[in-house]
Amino acid sequence: MDWKAFYREIQEGTFRSVYLFSGPEEHLKRKAVEALEKAILPAGMEEMNRTRLEGADAQRILEAAETIPFLAERRMVIVTDFAPLLSGKSKSEESEAEKIAQWLKSPPNTVCLIFYMRSEPDGRKKLTGALKKSGAEVRFESLSDSEIAAWAKKLLRPLGKELPMPSVARLTFIAGRDLNRLAGEMEKLIAFTGDRREIQPEDISKVVSPSPEYTVFEMMDKLLQGDVAGANRALSNLLYSGQSRMGILAMLLRQVRSLCHMALALQAGGSAASVEKQLGLHPYAAKRIAQQCRGLDAKELEKSYLELVESDFSVKSGLLRDRDALDFAMLKIGEIRRNSGTPARKSPSK
């Protein structure tokens, strides 16, 4: 079920003995734990009936789950990143998973056991499958722009502020969709706009800190323009912020892939909107990629993309250093427009 169905169950007074919280949206996950705690634990009895575990084995988890609640109908046990649910395989983890799987066949109705996964659970694992099959999984996906608009409205209304949809779109394009990050950016925007009620897209471009994905997007723009110094500044910012060269290479590879898809689609008479839908692109990103494609040769793009895929494979095979692969990728992207026979063009503003 999704998080909305989860909240509906809580409102109806339906509580499960076991939950698997998964998905990328950590802010909503934490809020869901708080909502469940508020619903099942009597005020003042929270500490007596709540256990948080990380790195615990199956025996410790089951001991906590089997403990009788104190002056409450249920107790809560929150297990963070249970190793047997993650990728990787060992005999000890298989044994741990089997103990939990056996317990799942008849869990007591005096507990809410939450497997809180910050990393994605491995769907191939038997225990993951058992949890999903039982209906215990609650998915917390990233919110859409319309959902973020509703979230922002609830946050800003008491402060006398508004965030129109064009501003929401600009915000999610530059900062991403992580609500923890967006909450911090909202604080900056509230302070920046002062007494002004409406937060404009221009405010966002001036104040909001770009996500790594957006910085890579800007880096791609600089490379296609032939602005090597600008691209290197973007790279330095990414490395300084803690991004790995392999991570940057992967993001560049996705950008070239999107550019290639867009160029081939437009050349065949398709639309940017169709590529946006097909690849799940942000509307702003689709528009910018379509602009980047102007004057580029689709075959040249496809050739460059395949060369970058090959270099990425060489890194993963230990045949090439990540530093060299990233340098090669930047060089190849910088050559795309020149090899297409068109002059570099200035990119549009944010």
DRENROLUM-104426 format. One record per residue (C-alpha): residue in one letter; z, y, x. Coordinates in steps of 0.001 Angstrom, whole numbers, plus 500000, padded with zeros to 6 digits. Layout:
% residues N
<r aa="A" pz="Z" py="Y" px="X"/>
...
***
This chain:
% residues 350
<r aa="M" pz="500000" py="500000" px="500000"/>
<r aa="D" pz="499621" py="503610" px="501066"/>
<r aa="W" pz="502493" py="506096" px="501348"/>
<r aa="K" pz="501826" py="507483" px="497868"/>
<r aa="A" pz="502303" py="504038" px="496292"/>
<r aa="F" pz="505465" py="503640" px="498372"/>
<r aa="Y" pz="506937" py="506837" px="496920"/>
<r aa="R" pz="505976" py="505768" px="493404"/>
<r aa="E" pz="507952" py="502548" px="493894"/>
<r aa="I" pz="510982" py="504505" px="495086"/>
<r aa="Q" pz="510806" py="506815" px="492068"/>
<r aa="E" pz="510669" py="503741" px="489824"/>
<r aa="G" pz="513719" py="502269" px="491568"/>
<r aa="T" pz="511744" py="499431" px="493152"/>
<r aa="F" pz="512941" py="498530" px="496637"/>
<r aa="R" pz="511685" py="495726" px="498879"/>
<r aa="S" pz="513747" py="493687" px="501288"/>
<r aa="V" pz="511173" py="494124" px="504065"/>
<r aa="Y" pz="508715" py="496875" px="504991"/>
<r aa="L" pz="506133" py="497240" px="507737"/>
<r aa="F" pz="505491" py="500942" px="508432"/>
<r aa="S" pz="502205" py="501372" px="510299"/>
<r aa="G" pz="499525" py="503990" px="510870"/>
<r aa="P" pz="499110" py="507158" px="512955"/>
<r aa="E" pz="500998" py="509709" px="510836"/>
<r aa="E" pz="504493" py="509735" px="512360"/>
<r aa="H" pz="505775" py="512729" px="510388"/>
<r aa="L" pz="505188" py="510973" px="507066"/>
<r aa="K" pz="506691" py="507759" px="508428"/>
<r aa="R" pz="509929" py="509486" px="509340"/>
<r aa="K" pz="510048" py="511253" px="505971"/>
<r aa="A" pz="509577" py="507881" px="504251"/>
<r aa="V" pz="512566" py="506424" px="506124"/>
<r aa="E" pz="514635" py="509442" px="505066"/>
<r aa="A" pz="513516" py="509083" px="501435"/>
<r aa="L" pz="514376" py="505378" px="501385"/>
<r aa="E" pz="517750" py="506045" px="502978"/>
<r aa="K" pz="518543" py="508734" px="500411"/>
<r aa="A" pz="517538" py="506418" px="497571"/>
<r aa="I" pz="519536" py="503321" px="498547"/>
<r aa="L" pz="522512" py="504484" px="500625"/>
<r aa="P" pz="525439" py="506206" px="498878"/>
<r aa="A" pz="526276" py="509678" px="500206"/>
<r aa="G" pz="528868" py="509439" px="502958"/>
<r aa="M" pz="528183" py="505734" px="503528"/>
<r aa="E" pz="524980" py="506093" px="505563"/>
<r aa="E" pz="526459" py="505321" px="509000"/>
<r aa="M" pz="528303" py="502262" px="507672"/>
<r aa="N" pz="525122" py="500784" px="506197"/>
<r aa="R" pz="522401" py="501739" px="508664"/>
<r aa="T" pz="521373" py="500010" px="511885"/>
<r aa="R" pz="518651" py="501257" px="514231"/>
<r aa="L" pz="517257" py="498775" px="516755"/>
<r aa="E" pz="514692" py="499013" px="519528"/>
<r aa="G" pz="514010" py="496231" px="522012"/>
<r aa="A" pz="516201" py="493848" px="520005"/>
<r aa="D" pz="515461" py="490130" px="519720"/>
<r aa="A" pz="515074" py="488220" px="516455"/>
<r aa="Q" pz="518680" py="487009" px="516449"/>
<r aa="R" pz="520066" py="490556" px="516667"/>
<r aa="I" pz="517667" py="491744" px="513942"/>
<r aa="L" pz="518575" py="488918" px="511574"/>
<r aa="E" pz="522294" py="489387" px="512202"/>
<r aa="A" pz="521947" py="493023" px="511167"/>
<r aa="A" pz="519808" py="492099" px="508151"/>
<r aa="E" pz="522294" py="489459" px="506965"/>
<r aa="T" pz="525330" py="491738" px="507272"/>
<r aa="I" pz="526855" py="492488" px="503869"/>
<r aa="P" pz="526555" py="496183" px="502903"/>
<r aa="F" pz="529766" py="498227" px="502658"/>
<r aa="L" pz="530318" py="499825" px="499219"/>
<r aa="A" pz="526560" py="499824" px="498648"/>
<r aa="E" pz="523967" py="497529" px="497086"/>
<r aa="R" pz="521810" py="497435" px="500215"/>
<r aa="R" pz="521950" py="498285" px="503885"/>
<r aa="M" pz="519090" py="499578" px="506053"/>
<r aa="V" pz="517890" py="498053" px="509310"/>
<r aa="I" pz="515174" py="499982" px="511164"/>
<r aa="V" pz="513447" py="498061" px="513974"/>
<r aa="T" pz="511153" py="500193" px="516132"/>
<r aa="D" pz="508066" py="498655" px="517791"/>
<r aa="F" pz="509035" py="494984" px="517475"/>
<r aa="A" pz="507170" py="493415" px="520426"/>
<r aa="P" pz="505935" py="490226" px="518658"/>
<r aa="L" pz="503932" py="492466" px="516284"/>
<r aa="L" pz="502054" py="494147" px="519141"/>
<r aa="S" pz="499118" py="492979" px="521253"/>
<r aa="G" pz="499947" py="490505" px="523992"/>
<r aa="K" pz="501109" py="486935" px="523895"/>
<r aa="S" pz="504016" py="484975" px="525323"/>
<r aa="K" pz="505873" py="481841" px="524273"/>
<r aa="S" pz="509107" py="483779" px="523854"/>
<r aa="E" pz="507440" py="486301" px="521533"/>
<r aa="E" pz="505888" py="483491" px="519485"/>
<r aa="S" pz="509337" py="481961" px="519094"/>
<r aa="E" pz="510812" py="485335" px="518075"/>
<r aa="A" pz="508041" py="485889" px="515542"/>
<r aa="E" pz="508553" py="482423" px="514061"/>
<r aa="K" pz="512256" py="483110" px="513455"/>
<r aa="I" pz="511422" py="486286" px="511533"/>
<r aa="A" pz="508592" py="484555" px="509648"/>
<r aa="Q" pz="510939" py="481811" px="508461"/>
<r aa="W" pz="513497" py="484393" px="507329"/>
<r aa="L" pz="510780" py="486278" px="505408"/>
<r aa="K" pz="510341" py="483303" px="503080"/>
<r aa="S" pz="513630" py="484138" px="501363"/>
<r aa="P" pz="515081" py="487485" px="502471"/>
<r aa="P" pz="518318" py="488675" px="500812"/>
<r aa="N" pz="518159" py="491504" px="498294"/>
<r aa="T" pz="521026" py="493253" px="500076"/>
<r aa="V" pz="518859" py="494719" px="502853"/>
<r aa="C" pz="515877" py="496978" px="503473"/>
<r aa="L" pz="514512" py="495827" px="506828"/>
<r aa="I" pz="511888" py="498236" px="508168"/>
<r aa="F" pz="509595" py="497314" px="511041"/>
<r aa="Y" pz="508733" py="500847" px="512189"/>
<r aa="M" pz="505589" py="500670" px="514340"/>
<r aa="R" pz="504583" py="503680" px="516424"/>
<r aa="S" pz="501839" py="501557" px="518007"/>
<r aa="E" pz="499347" py="499713" px="515830"/>
<r aa="P" pz="500487" py="496161" px="514961"/>
<r aa="D" pz="498121" py="493394" px="516028"/>
<r aa="G" pz="496458" py="492068" px="512882"/>
<r aa="R" pz="495761" py="488752" px="514614"/>
<r aa="K" pz="499458" py="487948" px="514924"/>
<r aa="K" pz="500870" py="485443" px="512437"/>
<r aa="L" pz="503898" py="487617" px="511704"/>
<r aa="T" pz="501732" py="490689" px="511063"/>
<r aa="G" pz="499655" py="488639" px="508642"/>
<r aa="A" pz="502749" py="487349" px="506867"/>
<r aa="L" pz="504114" py="490872" px="506413"/>
<r aa="K" pz="500803" py="492166" px="505094"/>
<r aa="K" pz="500376" py="489196" px="502763"/>
<r aa="S" pz="503813" py="489805" px="501262"/>
<r aa="G" pz="502834" py="493367" px="500397"/>
<r aa="A" pz="505388" py="494784" px="502805"/>
<r aa="E" pz="502964" py="496970" px="504769"/>
<r aa="V" pz="502955" py="500697" px="504071"/>
<r aa="R" pz="500077" py="502530" px="505763"/>
<r aa="F" pz="500531" py="506118" px="506894"/>
<r aa="E" pz="497015" py="507358" px="507597"/>
<r aa="S" pz="496137" py="510868" px="508764"/>
<r aa="L" pz="495859" py="513267" px="505837"/>
<r aa="S" pz="492585" py="514725" px="504584"/>
<r aa="D" pz="492031" py="518489" px="504605"/>
<r aa="S" pz="492860" py="518687" px="500892"/>
<r aa="E" pz="496115" py="516757" px="501441"/>
<r aa="I" pz="497009" py="518975" px="504389"/>
<r aa="A" pz="496281" py="522026" px="502210"/>
<r aa="A" pz="498779" py="520730" px="499624"/>
<r aa="W" pz="501339" py="520038" px="502362"/>
<r aa="A" pz="500835" py="523523" px="503833"/>
<r aa="K" pz="501124" py="525144" px="500409"/>
<r aa="K" pz="504505" py="523503" px="499859"/>
<r aa="L" pz="505621" py="524617" px="503319"/>
<r aa="L" pz="504314" py="528199" px="503136"/>
<r aa="R" pz="504942" py="529200" px="499525"/>
<r aa="P" pz="508685" py="529922" px="499986"/>
<r aa="L" pz="507719" py="532188" px="502916"/>
<r aa="G" pz="505150" py="534155" px="500916"/>
<r aa="K" pz="502215" py="532807" px="502936"/>
<r aa="E" pz="498892" py="531200" px="502001"/>
<r aa="L" pz="496480" py="528991" px="503956"/>
<r aa="P" pz="493040" py="528973" px="502242"/>
<r aa="M" pz="490780" py="525920" px="502605"/>
<r aa="P" pz="488492" py="527546" px="505243"/>
<r aa="S" pz="491612" py="528140" px="507340"/>
<r aa="V" pz="492779" py="524555" px="506776"/>
<r aa="A" pz="489408" py="523267" px="508004"/>
<r aa="R" pz="489551" py="525467" px="511102"/>
<r aa="L" pz="493146" py="524417" px="511772"/>
<r aa="T" pz="492465" py="520673" px="511587"/>
<r aa="F" pz="489305" py="521010" px="513693"/>
<r aa="I" pz="491143" py="522799" px="516504"/>
<r aa="A" pz="494617" py="521242" px="516334"/>
<r aa="G" pz="493938" py="517848" px="514724"/>
<r aa="R" pz="495709" py="516271" px="511745"/>
<r aa="D" pz="499072" py="515249" px="513180"/>
<r aa="L" pz="501657" py="516874" px="510899"/>
<r aa="N" pz="504270" py="517196" px="513642"/>
<r aa="R" pz="501807" py="519224" px="515694"/>
<r aa="L" pz="500613" py="521209" px="512684"/>
<r aa="A" pz="504173" py="522138" px="511718"/>
<r aa="G" pz="504637" py="523719" px="515153"/>
<r aa="E" pz="501329" py="525566" px="514877"/>
<r aa="M" pz="502338" py="526840" px="511424"/>
<r aa="E" pz="505438" py="528451" px="512918"/>
<r aa="K" pz="503248" py="530300" px="515421"/>
<r aa="L" pz="500838" py="531434" px="512695"/>
<r aa="I" pz="503669" py="532662" px="510463"/>
<r aa="A" pz="505039" py="534776" px="513314"/>
<r aa="F" pz="501584" py="536038" px="514339"/>
<r aa="T" pz="500522" py="537185" px="510855"/>
<r aa="G" pz="503757" py="539070" px="510205"/>
<r aa="D" pz="503853" py="540592" px="506713"/>
<r aa="R" pz="500257" py="539606" px="505927"/>
<r aa="R" pz="500136" py="536983" px="503164"/>
<r aa="E" pz="496919" py="535111" px="503977"/>
<r aa="I" pz="496346" py="533190" px="507204"/>
<r aa="Q" pz="492690" py="533628" px="508175"/>
<r aa="P" pz="490455" py="531340" px="510287"/>
<r aa="E" pz="490359" py="534087" px="512932"/>
<r aa="D" pz="494150" py="533904" px="513244"/>
<r aa="I" pz="493889" py="530192" px="513944"/>
<r aa="S" pz="491270" py="530671" px="516662"/>
<r aa="K" pz="493528" py="533212" px="518393"/>
<r aa="V" pz="496875" py="531440" px="518148"/>
<r aa="V" pz="496552" py="527674" px="517727"/>
<r aa="S" pz="496745" py="525446" px="520801"/>
<r aa="P" pz="493716" py="523134" px="520922"/>
<r aa="S" pz="494099" py="519370" px="520748"/>
<r aa="P" pz="492720" py="517238" px="523606"/>
<r aa="E" pz="489838" py="516193" px="521332"/>
<r aa="Y" pz="488919" py="519813" px="520671"/>
<r aa="T" pz="489156" py="520672" px="524370"/>
<r aa="V" pz="486742" py="517822" px="525132"/>
<r aa="F" pz="484445" py="519208" px="522423"/>
<r aa="E" pz="484519" py="522611" px="524157"/>
<r aa="M" pz="483996" py="520893" px="527513"/>
<r aa="M" pz="480879" py="519226" px="526092"/>
<r aa="D" pz="479621" py="522627" px="524948"/>
<r aa="K" pz="480109" py="524077" px="528425"/>
<r aa="L" pz="478269" py="521183" px="530072"/>
<r aa="L" pz="475311" py="521500" px="527707"/>
<r aa="Q" pz="475199" py="525245" px="528418"/>
<r aa="G" pz="475173" py="524624" px="532158"/>
<r aa="D" pz="478572" py="526313" px="532504"/>
<r aa="V" pz="480013" py="523999" px="535160"/>
<r aa="A" pz="482932" py="526299" px="535973"/>
<r aa="G" pz="483941" py="526460" px="532300"/>
<r aa="A" pz="483697" py="522676" px="531972"/>
<r aa="N" pz="485855" py="522195" px="535072"/>
<r aa="R" pz="488473" py="524586" px="533684"/>
<r aa="A" pz="488587" py="522536" px="530483"/>
<r aa="L" pz="488933" py="519356" px="532557"/>
<r aa="S" pz="491776" py="520881" px="534573"/>
<r aa="N" pz="493581" py="521839" px="531360"/>
<r aa="L" pz="493243" py="518296" px="530047"/>
<r aa="L" pz="494539" py="516720" px="533254"/>
<r aa="Y" pz="497392" py="519233" px="533451"/>
<r aa="S" pz="498426" py="518370" px="529884"/>
<r aa="G" pz="498769" py="514710" px="530881"/>
<r aa="Q" pz="495452" py="513278" px="529705"/>
<r aa="S" pz="494142" py="510409" px="531840"/>
<r aa="R" pz="490641" py="510398" px="533279"/>
<r aa="M" pz="489889" py="507198" px="531354"/>
<r aa="G" pz="491028" py="508868" px="528141"/>
<r aa="I" pz="488852" py="511921" px="528811"/>
<r aa="L" pz="485913" py="509669" px="529650"/>
<r aa="A" pz="486372" py="507791" px="526359"/>
<r aa="M" pz="486431" py="511061" px="524399"/>
<r aa="L" pz="483306" py="512319" px="526180"/>
<r aa="L" pz="481597" py="509022" px="525434"/>
<r aa="R" pz="482384" py="509419" px="521717"/>
<r aa="Q" pz="481018" py="512969" px="521795"/>
<r aa="V" pz="477743" py="511861" px="523387"/>
<r aa="R" pz="477510" py="509015" px="520866"/>
<r aa="S" pz="477932" py="511479" px="517980"/>
<r aa="L" pz="475389" py="513817" px="519558"/>
<r aa="C" pz="472936" py="510943" px="519924"/>
<r aa="H" pz="473403" py="509840" px="516298"/>
<r aa="M" pz="472948" py="513407" px="515071"/>
<r aa="A" pz="469795" py="514000" px="517122"/>
<r aa="L" pz="468189" py="510742" px="515966"/>
<r aa="A" pz="469100" py="511443" px="512326"/>
<r aa="L" pz="467773" py="515015" px="512381"/>
<r aa="Q" pz="464601" py="513891" px="514147"/>
<r aa="A" pz="464065" py="511316" px="511357"/>
<r aa="G" pz="464498" py="513985" px="508677"/>
<r aa="G" pz="468142" py="513250" px="507907"/>
<r aa="S" pz="470943" py="515750" px="507453"/>
<r aa="A" pz="474089" py="516685" px="509333"/>
<r aa="A" pz="476073" py="515837" px="506192"/>
<r aa="S" pz="474823" py="512238" px="506238"/>
<r aa="V" pz="475875" py="511806" px="509887"/>
<r aa="E" pz="479234" py="513420" px="509102"/>
<r aa="K" pz="479838" py="510826" px="506412"/>
<r aa="Q" pz="478500" py="507909" px="508455"/>
<r aa="L" pz="480620" py="508654" px="511546"/>
<r aa="G" pz="483625" py="510114" px="509727"/>
<r aa="L" pz="483267" py="513454" px="511518"/>
<r aa="H" pz="485204" py="516604" px="510740"/>
<r aa="P" pz="482922" py="519040" px="508806"/>
<r aa="Y" pz="483280" py="521679" px="511533"/>
<r aa="A" pz="482476" py="519072" px="514184"/>
<r aa="A" pz="479350" py="517924" px="512338"/>
<r aa="K" pz="478136" py="521512" px="512099"/>
<r aa="R" pz="478772" py="522181" px="515774"/>
<r aa="I" pz="477160" py="518906" px="516876"/>
<r aa="A" pz="474059" py="519737" px="514822"/>
<r aa="Q" pz="473914" py="523098" px="516628"/>
<r aa="Q" pz="474349" py="521384" px="519993"/>
<r aa="C" pz="471406" py="519103" px="519180"/>
<r aa="R" pz="468895" py="521913" px="518825"/>
<r aa="G" pz="466228" py="521540" px="521473"/>
<r aa="L" pz="467595" py="518261" px="522818"/>
<r aa="D" pz="465383" py="515214" px="523131"/>
<r aa="A" pz="466824" py="512284" px="521151"/>
<r aa="K" pz="465455" py="509710" px="523605"/>
<r aa="E" pz="466986" py="511586" px="526540"/>
<r aa="L" pz="470321" py="511587" px="524709"/>
<r aa="E" pz="470077" py="507870" px="524003"/>
<r aa="K" pz="469260" py="507161" px="527651"/>
<r aa="S" pz="472229" py="509220" px="528845"/>
<r aa="Y" pz="474553" py="507542" px="526361"/>
<r aa="L" pz="473590" py="504056" px="527579"/>
<r aa="E" pz="474123" py="505114" px="531203"/>
<r aa="L" pz="477585" py="506412" px="530331"/>
<r aa="V" pz="478446" py="503178" px="528511"/>
<r aa="E" pz="477419" py="501256" px="531626"/>
<r aa="S" pz="479599" py="503425" px="533888"/>
<r aa="D" pz="482542" py="503023" px="531485"/>
<r aa="F" pz="482109" py="499246" px="531693"/>
<r aa="S" pz="482007" py="499466" px="535505"/>
<r aa="V" pz="485393" py="501216" px="535515"/>
<r aa="K" pz="486916" py="498596" px="533235"/>
<r aa="S" pz="485447" py="495873" px="535448"/>
<r aa="G" pz="486961" py="497417" px="538573"/>
<r aa="L" pz="483580" py="498272" px="540094"/>
<r aa="L" pz="483931" py="502052" px="539813"/>
<r aa="R" pz="486843" py="504482" px="540077"/>
<r aa="D" pz="487684" py="506460" px="536952"/>
<r aa="R" pz="487348" py="509716" px="538926"/>
<r aa="D" pz="483788" py="508820" px="539960"/>
<r aa="A" pz="482860" py="507706" px="536439"/>
<r aa="L" pz="484113" py="510984" px="534960"/>
<r aa="D" pz="482211" py="513018" px="537562"/>
<r aa="F" pz="479088" py="510997" px="536759"/>
<r aa="A" pz="479544" py="511568" px="533015"/>
<r aa="M" pz="479866" py="515328" px="533460"/>
<r aa="L" pz="476792" py="515370" px="535687"/>
<r aa="K" pz="474708" py="513358" px="533189"/>
<r aa="I" pz="475761" py="515506" px="530220"/>
<r aa="G" pz="474888" py="518628" px="532206"/>
<r aa="E" pz="471399" py="517224" px="532836"/>
<r aa="I" pz="470617" py="516438" px="529180"/>
<r aa="R" pz="469324" py="519877" px="528176"/>
<r aa="R" pz="467486" py="520385" px="531449"/>
<r aa="N" pz="465760" py="517003" px="531105"/>
<r aa="S" pz="464916" py="517863" px="527483"/>
<r aa="G" pz="462960" py="520863" px="528749"/>
<r aa="T" pz="464962" py="523539" px="526893"/>
<r aa="P" pz="467065" py="526371" px="528322"/>
<r aa="A" pz="470821" py="526393" px="527919"/>
<r aa="R" pz="472028" py="528287" px="524863"/>
<r aa="K" pz="475310" py="529994" px="524125"/>
<r aa="S" pz="477594" py="527982" px="521872"/>
<r aa="P" pz="478968" py="529461" px="518646"/>
<r aa="S" pz="482550" py="530710" px="518576"/>
<r aa="K" pz="485406" py="528547" px="517291"/>
***
